[in-house]
């Protein structure tokens, strides 16, 4: 019984780690996208205002809005990841003491005479 519970806990831990890695991968993609957008935005911001066309102004605004959306998505991922960690900690705190109370610790044998 102990080995089965340990296997289930290991499986759950691996699934949790996989989920965390996938989220971190997406977070890295968003950071990369934000970095590219910042470079594009800097290029437009460095232009002399008198030389900017209406198309340049619209593109600058579009890039800025997209950057804001990327930052919001990244913040949501970070928040989700933190909530997931807290949930796992709470579950672990509940499962481990409960498991210890059930047949996981050796029980002294009592013999009545």
Phi and psi restraints in degrees (value plus and minus 20) as a CYANA .aco file:
   2 UNK   PHI     -82.7   -42.7
   2 UNK   PSI     -63.2   -23.2
   3 UNK   PHI     -86.6   -46.6
   3 UNK   PSI     -55.6   -15.6
   4 UNK   PHI     -85.2   -45.2
   4 UNK   PSI     -64.9   -24.9
   5 UNK   PHI     -82.7   -42.7
   5 UNK   PSI     -60.7   -20.7
   6 UNK   PHI     -83.6   -43.6
   6 UNK   PSI     -61.0   -21.0
   7 UNK   PHI     -83.6   -43.6
   7 UNK   PSI     -61.7   -21.7
   8 UNK   PHI     -84.1   -44.1
   8 UNK   PSI     -62.1   -22.1
   9 UNK   PHI     -84.6   -44.6
   9 UNK   PSI     -61.0   -21.0
  10 UNK   PHI     -82.9   -42.9
  10 UNK   PSI     -64.2   -24.2
  11 UNK   PHI     -80.3   -40.3
  11 UNK   PSI     -66.2   -26.2
  12 UNK   PHI     -83.0   -43.0
  12 UNK   PSI     -58.1   -18.1
  13 UNK   PHI     -85.3   -45.3
  13 UNK   PSI     -63.0   -23.0
  14 UNK   PHI     -84.9   -44.9
  14 UNK   PSI     -60.5   -20.5
  15 UNK   PHI     -83.9   -43.9
  15 UNK   PSI     -59.6   -19.6
  16 UNK   PHI     -84.7   -44.7
  16 UNK   PSI     -64.1   -24.1
  17 UNK   PHI     -84.2   -44.2
  17 UNK   PSI     -59.9   -19.9
  18 UNK   PHI     -81.7   -41.7
  18 UNK   PSI     -65.5   -25.5
  19 UNK   PHI     -81.9   -41.9
  19 UNK   PSI     -63.4   -23.4
  20 UNK   PHI     -83.0   -43.0
  20 UNK   PSI     -61.8   -21.8
  21 UNK   PHI     -85.7   -45.7
  21 UNK   PSI     -57.8   -17.8
  22 UNK   PHI     -85.2   -45.2
  22 UNK   PSI     -61.2   -21.2
  23 UNK   PHI     -86.5   -46.5
  23 UNK   PSI     -62.0   -22.0
  24 UNK   PHI     -84.8   -44.8
  24 UNK   PSI     -56.4   -16.4
  25 UNK   PHI     -82.6   -42.6
  25 UNK   PSI     -64.3   -24.3
  26 UNK   PHI     -84.4   -44.4
  26 UNK   PSI     -58.7   -18.7
  27 UNK   PHI     -81.3   -41.3
  27 UNK   PSI     -61.5   -21.5
  28 UNK   PHI     -84.3   -44.3
  28 UNK   PSI     -60.1   -20.1
  29 UNK   PHI     -80.7   -40.7
  29 UNK   PSI     -62.2   -22.2
  30 UNK   PHI     -87.2   -47.2
  30 UNK   PSI     -58.3   -18.3
  31 UNK   PHI     -83.1   -43.1
  31 UNK   PSI     -60.9   -20.9
  32 UNK   PHI     -84.1   -44.1
  32 UNK   PSI     -64.1   -24.1
  33 UNK   PHI     -82.7   -42.7
  33 UNK   PSI     -61.3   -21.3
  34 UNK   PHI     -82.6   -42.6
  34 UNK   PSI     -61.4   -21.4
  35 UNK   PHI     -81.8   -41.8
  35 UNK   PSI     -64.7   -24.7
  36 UNK   PHI     -83.3   -43.3
  36 UNK   PSI     -60.7   -20.7
  37 UNK   PHI     -84.4   -44.4
  37 UNK   PSI     -58.9   -18.9
  38 UNK   PHI     -81.2   -41.2
  38 UNK   PSI     -61.4   -21.4
  39 UNK   PHI     -83.0   -43.0
  39 UNK   PSI     -64.3   -24.3
  40 UNK   PHI     -83.2   -43.2
  40 UNK   PSI     -62.6   -22.6
  41 UNK   PHI     -84.7   -44.7
  41 UNK   PSI     -60.9   -20.9
  42 UNK   PHI     -79.5   -39.5
  42 UNK   PSI     -59.1   -19.1
  43 UNK   PHI     -79.9   -39.9
  43 UNK   PSI     -63.3   -23.3
  44 UNK   PHI     -91.9   -51.9
  44 UNK   PSI     -57.1   -17.1
  45 UNK   PHI     -90.4   -50.4
  45 UNK   PSI     -47.9    -7.9
  46 UNK   PHI     -96.9   -56.9
  46 UNK   PSI     -34.5     5.5
  47 UNK   PHI     -91.0   -51.0
  47 UNK   PSI     126.3   166.3
  48 UNK   PHI     -86.5   -46.5
  48 UNK   PSI     111.1   151.1
  49 UNK   PHI     -77.5   -37.5
  49 UNK   PSI     -54.7   -14.7
  50 UNK   PHI     -90.5   -50.5
  50 UNK   PSI     -40.0     0.0
  51 UNK   PHI    -113.1   -73.1
  51 UNK   PSI     -31.0     9.0
  52 UNK   PHI     -94.8   -54.8
  52 UNK   PSI     116.2   156.2
  53 UNK   PHI    -109.9   -69.9
  53 UNK   PSI     151.5   191.5
  54 UNK   PHI     -82.9   -42.9
  54 UNK   PSI     -53.5   -13.5
  55 UNK   PHI     -83.1   -43.1
  55 UNK   PSI     -61.0   -21.0
  56 UNK   PHI     -82.7   -42.7
  56 UNK   PSI     -63.0   -23.0
  57 UNK   PHI     -82.8   -42.8
  57 UNK   PSI     -63.2   -23.2
  58 UNK   PHI     -84.7   -44.7
  58 UNK   PSI     -61.1   -21.1
  59 UNK   PHI     -85.8   -45.8
  59 UNK   PSI     -60.2   -20.2
  60 UNK   PHI     -80.8   -40.8
  60 UNK   PSI     -64.2   -24.2
  61 UNK   PHI     -85.7   -45.7
  61 UNK   PSI     -61.3   -21.3
  62 UNK   PHI     -81.3   -41.3
  62 UNK   PSI     -64.2   -24.2
  63 UNK   PHI     -82.8   -42.8
  63 UNK   PSI     -63.7   -23.7
  64 UNK   PHI     -82.1   -42.1
  64 UNK   PSI     -64.2   -24.2
  65 UNK   PHI     -84.4   -44.4
  65 UNK   PSI     -60.1   -20.1
  66 UNK   PHI     -85.0   -45.0
  66 UNK   PSI     -59.0   -19.0
  67 UNK   PHI     -80.7   -40.7
  67 UNK   PSI     -62.4   -22.4
  68 UNK   PHI     -82.0   -42.0
  68 UNK   PSI     -62.4   -22.4
  69 UNK   PHI     -84.4   -44.4
  69 UNK   PSI     -60.0   -20.0
  70 UNK   PHI     -83.5   -43.5
  70 UNK   PSI     -62.8   -22.8
  71 UNK   PHI     -83.9   -43.9
  71 UNK   PSI     -60.8   -20.8
  72 UNK   PHI     -83.3   -43.3
  72 UNK   PSI     -63.1   -23.1
  73 UNK   PHI     -83.2   -43.2
  73 UNK   PSI     -62.0   -22.0
  74 UNK   PHI     -84.3   -44.3
  74 UNK   PSI     -61.8   -21.8
  75 UNK   PHI     -81.6   -41.6
  75 UNK   PSI     -59.4   -19.4
  76 UNK   PHI     -83.6   -43.6
  76 UNK   PSI     -60.4   -20.4
  77 UNK   PHI     -83.9   -43.9
  77 UNK   PSI     -64.4   -24.4
  78 UNK   PHI     -82.8   -42.8
  78 UNK   PSI     -63.1   -23.1
  79 UNK   PHI     -82.7   -42.7
  79 UNK   PSI     -65.2   -25.2
  80 UNK   PHI     -80.6   -40.6
  80 UNK   PSI     -63.9   -23.9
  81 UNK   PHI     -81.9   -41.9
  81 UNK   PSI     -62.3   -22.3
  82 UNK   PHI     -86.9   -46.9
  82 UNK   PSI     -61.1   -21.1
  83 UNK   PHI     -83.1   -43.1
  83 UNK   PSI     -59.4   -19.4
  84 UNK   PHI     -83.6   -43.6
  84 UNK   PSI     -63.0   -23.0
  85 UNK   PHI     -82.5   -42.5
  85 UNK   PSI     -63.9   -23.9
  86 UNK   PHI     -83.9   -43.9
  86 UNK   PSI     -61.0   -21.0
  87 UNK   PHI     -82.2   -42.2
  87 UNK   PSI     -61.7   -21.7
  88 UNK   PHI     -86.3   -46.3
  88 UNK   PSI     -58.9   -18.9
  89 UNK   PHI     -83.6   -43.6
  89 UNK   PSI     -61.8   -21.8
  90 UNK   PHI     -84.6   -44.6
  90 UNK   PSI     -63.4   -23.4
  91 UNK   PHI     -84.0   -44.0
  91 UNK   PSI     -61.1   -21.1
  92 UNK   PHI     -84.5   -44.5
  92 UNK   PSI     -59.7   -19.7
  93 UNK   PHI     -85.3   -45.3
  93 UNK   PSI     -52.3   -12.3
  94 UNK   PHI    -101.0   -61.0
  94 UNK   PSI     -62.4   -22.4
  95 UNK   PHI     -89.7   -49.7
  95 UNK   PSI     -65.8   -25.8
  96 UNK   PHI     -83.9   -43.9
  96 UNK   PSI     -70.6   -30.6
  97 UNK   PHI     -83.2   -43.2
  97 UNK   PSI     -57.9   -17.9
  98 UNK   PHI     -83.8   -43.8
  98 UNK   PSI     -60.6   -20.6
  99 UNK   PHI     -87.9   -47.9
  99 UNK   PSI     -57.4   -17.4
 100 UNK   PHI     -85.8   -45.8
 100 UNK   PSI     -51.9   -11.9
 101 UNK   PHI     -93.1   -53.1
 101 UNK   PSI     -45.1    -5.1
 102 UNK   PHI    -117.4   -77.4
 102 UNK   PSI      96.9   136.9
 103 UNK   PHI      13.8    53.8
 103 UNK   PSI      -5.8    34.2
 104 UNK   PHI    -111.0   -71.0
 104 UNK   PSI     -38.9     1.1
 105 UNK   PHI    -125.9   -85.9
 105 UNK   PSI     123.1   163.1
 106 UNK   PHI     -84.9   -44.9
 106 UNK   PSI     117.2   157.2
 107 UNK   PHI    -124.3   -84.3
 107 UNK   PSI     114.1   154.1
 108 UNK   PHI     -86.2   -46.2
 108 UNK   PSI     119.8   159.8
 109 UNK   PHI    -104.3   -64.3
 109 UNK   PSI     108.3   148.3
 110 UNK   PHI    -128.4   -88.4
 110 UNK   PSI     107.3   147.3
 111 UNK   PHI    -134.4   -94.4
 111 UNK   PSI     105.3   145.3
 112 UNK   PHI    -112.6   -72.6
 112 UNK   PSI     110.5   150.5
